[in-house]
Amino acid sequence: MPEYIYLIHPFRHEFFEQPTPDEQAAMEAHFEYLQKAASEGVVLLAGPCLDETFGLVIFRAENEQAALSFMHNDPSVRCNVMMAELHPLRISLGGA
């Protein structure tokens, strides 16, 4: 199954310093969404950059349309907390 990566960036610059209650709720749902997908073997890797620039999700999907659907159903994207960009990916090396 093909691999994809999507990067997420907050719409609001102040998001990291002062998230709103709605943003916090969307990010909690985002974590649960990715956690469930990871337990199902869909998400391979996910996490934020510690310099507060972006987050990433590496995952598998049947095709680009399915990948777009997965990305757009991420609660952080769906609730307009994060903007997202999708890229096809080929994992060439992996570690333990």
C-alpha angles and dihedrals in degrees: 000000000000121000127227138183128208126191121208127203125181117251091218119059090210091056093101096048100037116013115186120236089254091052091049091051092048091050092050089052089046090056092048091047092053093041091055092046090049091053088053092051095249099108113056099178136358137168149119128267109249092226088066096243104117146329129230139208123197112194147149126250135169093243143337094281091054090046091052090048092051091049095046091049091057102114092227089058097037091052092048094243092119133030114218138204124195127212131177111241139192114205105217100171134023135181134211 
